[in-house]
Amino acid sequence: METEMQSSPSSPSEPPSFARTSAPSASPSVHKLESSSFSGLGTEAVKIAETGLSATERGRHVISKTEVLSGEAFVLLSLIAALELPTHPVSKLSCHTATFIMPSSAPTIKDIIVTPVAFHDPPLLNAVGVHEPFALRSIIEVVTDREENGKAIYGLGESYGDATHISRLQRAAERIKKSSIYDTNGIFRACAEVMGEDTSTGGDGMAGLVTTASATDKVFAAFEVACLDIQGKLAGVPVCDLLGGKVRDIVQYSAYLFYKWARHPGRDEEDEFGEALDPDSLVKQAKKMIDEYDFKAIKLKGGVFSPQQEVDAIKALREAYPNLPLRLDPNAAWSVETSKWVGKELEGIIEYLEDPADQIEGMAAVGKAVSMPLATNMAVVAFNHLPESIAQDAVQVVLSDHHFWGGLRKSQHLASICAVWNMRLSMHSNSHLGISLAAMTHLASATPNLDYACDTHWPWKRRDEDVVIDGALKWQKGGVVVPTAPGLGVELDRDRLAALHEQYKACGLTKRDDTTYMRKFQPGFSAAVPRF
Ligand SMILES: O=C([O-])C(=O)C[C@H](O)[C@@H](O)C(=O)[O-]
């Protein structure tokens, strides 16, 4: 333990004022507690220290003094009582100003490892093209300076796998080393600084479907989740407890249907779902997913075929599943007029229509003409989009996504804003692995108004491909049981991580680009909106 007392010329009559400052980087685990004046405290401290009592007894003695001492004085005397200071150095406390250097209880970030991975992805069709044979992600391991059973305590995050995004994560990782794992505000500032210096372009990780989210929030989110994972592990509580406690034991997800090809052209592997290019095959797809997961809501990714075909598909799903809420999402592929037509056709059939038209203005125009709520994960994807959207009443449901809304706590800020402005909340997803599913589940479990069934791409992932040890995430009744183990509740499987990293290196992809891939097979394909 290091203690340091320094005198200074400040007036003894000034009230004590303390500032807790981060220690110099050379000694990251140490914090300074400074006082400009300790008028009268030296005497009190000496009296307590000289009692010869044990630390616990000295603590009690300090508590008995709290009625007469200011808060700052109480802090100082508590330190003396608690920190086993030997009597003789304390007796030298005849100064009026002091700086204590005490060991910090906050673990700091010792290292961050960002590992790009690739996992198999079926040829799922959307408005901008078709999924490539591999989905890319980045796995973020934040390693602390603390150990348990001889192993460093670490936290996990998961994010996009585009090379540009990975390079941003790596640069931010260097900047936030030595930060306290509790200082997520400081980590955010460091990410903002790094992004302020960034000149790279692209890296959205979503094939151009979401381009206006905050790059800082995207970089920060992965580190925030990892820090919360560590905080939960250290406190012995699940992440949902750090977010206010779970309000539901199971987080519901929707059956996320896609039009799809049977296999990637030129590749042998056929996935378990087969082709789905018409209403009947989509109903079959829904049945397969619902039989396996017991999903209680259905979402269809549209924007692929003519609006009439997609309306027919929704009507077929309604017939097959009369009681399940339905949603249709064409990723802004329709004009305002087409959107209005679809809205009228599907009145009373779908619970919300997701991103029918482009931008806040397009959504607001559609909203004036249709009766169902409009949802978005394209028009409103950052906090600075909210005022305009609210002013125009452009959307009634925001699809949160902690990967681009700045992590779990900022997603909860979004939830509060939605509650105030009478908007509802759902959750968006992209192809992802178990770390993201755990984070999504903790967030939704602890956010009371995030009460629509969330989106997930989980059923599209091969069961044997992940980076976490199997068994922690349990599917039940259409949802994921909120993990109760400390932190996110998932642990890294290093062999699987290594295998998916090798797959990343071998697959030759460096960014998600559904459009270029689609053009290999349909050279005239255009992702420009509106397509219909
Ligand atoms: O709801 C959405 O817009 C999405 O899920 C975006 C995804 O990237 C989806 O379109 C996909 O996986 O093709």
The ligand as a Gaussian input file, in Angstrom:
#p B3LYP/6-31G(d) Opt

LIG

-2 1
 O      -33.911000      -5.653000     -40.263000
 C      -32.996000      -5.376000     -40.970000
 O      -32.994000      -4.370000     -41.667000
 C      -31.895000      -6.295000     -40.989000
 O      -32.022000      -7.307000     -40.402000
 C      -30.652000      -6.005000     -41.666000
 C      -29.943000      -7.255000     -42.025000
 O      -28.704000      -6.924000     -42.549000
 C      -30.774000      -8.101000     -42.987000
 O      -31.342000      -7.309000     -43.959000
 C      -29.968000      -9.173000     -43.595000
 O      -29.379000      -9.952000     -42.848000
 O      -29.947000      -9.265000     -44.818000

